[in-house]
Amino acid sequence: MKRPAISIEGRIFLVGCPRSGTTLLQSLLAAHAQVCSFPETHFFPNAVGRGWRRYLGVASPNARRRLLEFLEEIGREDLKWLVPRHGFLLKDYVNAFVKILDVLTEQGSKKIWVEKTPRHLHYIALIEKYIPDAKFIHIVRNGKDVVASLYEVTHKHPEIWGGPRSIEQCINRWINDVRISLRHLHRPNHILVQYENLVEAPRSILEKLCAFIGIPFDEVMLREYGSAARRVISRNEVWKAGVDRPIKKTNSKKFFEIFDEQQRQYICDRLSAAGMEDLSILLR
């Protein structure tokens, strides 16, 4: 007998500046019995057309290819039939994207999916247009730590990150991304988490997030997030190694290891000039 379908009760997007703890938070949520999650889909940056295509709602030529690549990456080529063969409009591919994640979630006997692609932060308006029931979890982290981590990873793995980033590029990325998150801070379908609070008091933060999602908090999230991490990290994402280790308080050690005194002072001055030096004040 065919198993009855499980209705999807939540479609969640986890967004934020890269290197802000998105994978750790995704792993914690994915350890919940009712939550399904996946490796990063990178769907909207590939599916949304540019110029007149975006204005008219026409999909990018890359939309179909990206969905097929994602299915191949997760070993689910059997779901390729869900991808339109001759789709034209962005909504056609968004519908396919949602259907794929819904099916994966239902087949896992779960009710909620969490999609984590940090760059989807820049597509919130479009996501809300085509997926009106979407909810968003934003995560932000201390600017100095993000700049150091982003600078380091793009220099160690430039072939995957599209080339190394300069200090200025890392600073601007963090400032712009945090400003986007702050603009959505008081909207009912958005919630913001500060990374430092997550590692300081993970249970408290997860309880709030579970209430936001509409599921009960479960202690298993704190015990099994390591196993969940291995399910949502792609094989080529070597820089994410260690996410499954015990959660510990963060500091700015990498900031002092990577940058010399002059560079550190420049970063602090830039964050201060942008009014972004103290996150705790901005997030009050």
BELURSUL-V391887 format. One record per pair of residues at least 4 apart in sequence whose ideal C-beta (glycine too) atoms are under 8 Angstrom apart, sorted by the first residue. I is the first residue (numbers start at 0). J is the second residue. Records with the same first field share a line. If there is no record, write none. Layout:
I = J ; J
//
This chain:
4 = 105
5 = 104 ; 105 ; 108 ; 109 ; 110
6 = 110
7 = 101 ; 104 ; 105 ; 110 ; 111 ; 112
8 = 110 ; 111 ; 213
9 = 110 ; 111 ; 112 ; 134 ; 212 ; 213 ; 214
10 = 97 ; 100 ; 111 ; 112 ; 114 ; 130 ; 132 ; 133 ; 134
11 = 28 ; 111 ; 112 ; 113 ; 114 ; 133 ; 134 ; 135 ; 136 ; 212
12 = 113 ; 114 ; 115 ; 116 ; 119 ; 126 ; 133 ; 134 ; 135 ; 136
13 = 21 ; 24 ; 25 ; 28 ; 113 ; 114 ; 115 ; 135 ; 136 ; 138
14 = 21 ; 115 ; 116 ; 117 ; 118 ; 119 ; 120 ; 123 ; 135 ; 136 ; 137 ; 138 ; 180
15 = 19 ; 20 ; 21 ; 117 ; 120 ; 137 ; 138 ; 139 ; 140 ; 176 ; 180
16 = 117 ; 120 ; 139 ; 140 ; 145 ; 149 ; 172 ; 173 ; 176 ; 177
17 = 21 ; 117 ; 118 ; 145 ; 149 ; 152 ; 172
18 = 140 ; 144 ; 145 ; 148 ; 149 ; 152
19 = 117 ; 138 ; 139 ; 140 ; 145 ; 194
20 = 24 ; 138 ; 140 ; 194 ; 197 ; 198
21 = 25 ; 115 ; 117 ; 138
22 = 26 ; 115 ; 228 ; 231 ; 232 ; 239 ; 242
23 = 27 ; 197 ; 198 ; 224 ; 228 ; 242 ; 246
24 = 28 ; 115 ; 136 ; 138 ; 192 ; 197
25 = 29 ; 36 ; 113 ; 115 ; 227 ; 231
26 = 30 ; 224 ; 225 ; 227 ; 228 ; 231 ; 242 ; 243
27 = 201 ; 205 ; 220 ; 221 ; 224 ; 227
28 = 34 ; 36 ; 113 ; 205 ; 208 ; 212 ; 220
29 = 34 ; 35 ; 36 ; 113 ; 224 ; 227 ; 228 ; 230 ; 231
30 = 34 ; 219 ; 220 ; 221 ; 222 ; 223 ; 224 ; 226 ; 227
31 = 209 ; 214 ; 217 ; 219 ; 220
32 = 109 ; 217 ; 219
33 = 109 ; 110 ; 111 ; 214
34 = 109 ; 111 ; 112 ; 113 ; 212 ; 214
35 = 100 ; 103 ; 104 ; 107 ; 109 ; 111 ; 112 ; 113
36 = 112 ; 113 ; 114 ; 115 ; 227 ; 230 ; 231
37 = 73 ; 100 ; 103 ; 112 ; 114 ; 231
38 = 69 ; 72 ; 73 ; 231 ; 232 ; 233 ; 236
39 = 115 ; 116 ; 117 ; 233
40 = 65 ; 69 ; 96 ; 100 ; 114 ; 116
41 = 45 ; 65 ; 69 ; 116 ; 118
42 = 46 ; 65 ; 66 ; 69 ; 96 ; 116 ; 119
43 = 47 ; 116 ; 118 ; 119 ; 122 ; 125 ; 126
44 = 116 ; 118 ; 119 ; 121 ; 122
45 = 59 ; 61 ; 62 ; 64 ; 65
46 = 58 ; 59 ; 61 ; 62 ; 65 ; 66 ; 89 ; 92 ; 93 ; 96
47 = 53 ; 58 ; 59 ; 89 ; 122 ; 125
48 = 52 ; 53 ; 55 ; 57 ; 58 ; 59 ; 89
49 = 53 ; 59
50 = 54
51 = 55 ; 57
52 = 57 ; 58 ; 59
53 = 57
56 = 88 ; 89 ; 90
57 = 87 ; 88 ; 89
58 = 62 ; 63 ; 86 ; 87 ; 88 ; 89 ; 91 ; 92
60 = 64
61 = 65
62 = 66 ; 86 ; 89 ; 92
63 = 67 ; 82 ; 83 ; 84 ; 86 ; 92
64 = 68
65 = 69
66 = 70 ; 82 ; 92 ; 95 ; 96 ; 99
67 = 71 ; 79 ; 82
68 = 72
69 = 73 ; 99
70 = 75 ; 76 ; 78 ; 79 ; 82 ; 99
71 = 76
72 = 233
73 = 103
75 = 103
78 = 82 ; 99 ; 102 ; 103
81 = 95 ; 98 ; 99 ; 102
82 = 86 ; 92 ; 95 ; 99
83 = 91 ; 92 ; 95
86 = 91 ; 92 ; 95
87 = 91
88 = 92
89 = 93 ; 125 ; 129
90 = 94 ; 129
91 = 95
92 = 96
93 = 97 ; 129 ; 130
94 = 98 ; 129
95 = 99
96 = 100
97 = 101 ; 130
98 = 102
99 = 103
100 = 104 ; 112 ; 114
101 = 105 ; 112
102 = 106
103 = 107 ; 112
104 = 109 ; 110 ; 111 ; 112
105 = 109
110 = 214
111 = 212 ; 213 ; 214
113 = 136
114 = 119
115 = 231
118 = 122
119 = 123 ; 126
120 = 137 ; 176 ; 179 ; 180
121 = 179
122 = 126
123 = 127 ; 135 ; 179 ; 183
124 = 128
125 = 129
126 = 130 ; 133
127 = 131 ; 133 ; 188
133 = 188
134 = 188 ; 189 ; 190 ; 211 ; 212
135 = 183 ; 188 ; 189 ; 190
136 = 189 ; 190 ; 191 ; 192 ; 208 ; 211
137 = 180 ; 183 ; 184 ; 189 ; 190 ; 191 ; 192
138 = 191 ; 192 ; 193 ; 194 ; 197
139 = 177 ; 180 ; 191 ; 192 ; 193 ; 194 ; 278 ; 282
140 = 144 ; 145 ; 193 ; 194 ; 195
141 = 145 ; 194 ; 195 ; 249 ; 251 ; 278
142 = 146 ; 170 ; 173 ; 174 ; 177 ; 266 ; 270 ; 275 ; 276 ; 278
143 = 147 ; 251 ; 254 ; 263 ; 266 ; 267 ; 270
144 = 148 ; 249 ; 251 ; 253 ; 254
145 = 149 ; 169 ; 173
146 = 150 ; 166 ; 169 ; 170 ; 173 ; 254 ; 266
147 = 151 ; 251 ; 253 ; 254 ; 256 ; 257 ; 258
148 = 152 ; 253
149 = 153 ; 164 ; 169 ; 172 ; 173
150 = 154 ; 164 ; 166 ; 169 ; 257 ; 258
151 = 155 ; 253 ; 257
152 = 156 ; 160 ; 238
153 = 157 ; 160 ; 162 ; 163 ; 164 ; 169
154 = 163 ; 164
155 = 238
156 = 160 ; 237 ; 238
157 = 161 ; 162 ; 163
159 = 235
160 = 164
164 = 168 ; 169 ; 172
165 = 169
166 = 170 ; 258 ; 262 ; 265 ; 266
167 = 171 ; 269
168 = 172
169 = 173
170 = 174 ; 266 ; 269 ; 270
171 = 175
172 = 176
173 = 177 ; 275
174 = 178 ; 270 ; 273 ; 275
175 = 179
176 = 180
177 = 181 ; 275 ; 278 ; 281
178 = 182
179 = 183
180 = 184 ; 191
181 = 191 ; 281 ; 282
183 = 189 ; 191
184 = 189 ; 191 ; 282
190 = 207 ; 208 ; 211
191 = 282
192 = 196 ; 197 ; 204 ; 208
193 = 197 ; 278 ; 279 ; 282
194 = 198 ; 249
195 = 199 ; 248 ; 249
196 = 200 ; 203 ; 204
197 = 201 ; 204 ; 246
198 = 246 ; 247 ; 248 ; 249
199 = 248
200 = 204
201 = 205 ; 221 ; 246
202 = 206 ; 216 ; 221
203 = 207
204 = 208
205 = 209 ; 216 ; 220 ; 221
206 = 210 ; 216
207 = 211
208 = 212
209 = 213 ; 214 ; 215 ; 216 ; 217
210 = 216
216 = 220
218 = 222
219 = 223
220 = 224
223 = 227
224 = 228 ; 243
225 = 229 ; 242 ; 243 ; 244
226 = 230 ; 243
227 = 231
228 = 232 ; 239 ; 242 ; 243
229 = 243
232 = 236 ; 239 ; 242
251 = 255
252 = 256
253 = 257
254 = 258 ; 263 ; 266
255 = 263
258 = 262 ; 263 ; 266
259 = 263
260 = 264
261 = 265
262 = 266
263 = 267
264 = 268
265 = 269
266 = 270
267 = 271 ; 276
268 = 272
269 = 273
270 = 275 ; 276
271 = 275 ; 276
274 = 281
275 = 281
277 = 281
278 = 282
279 = 283
//
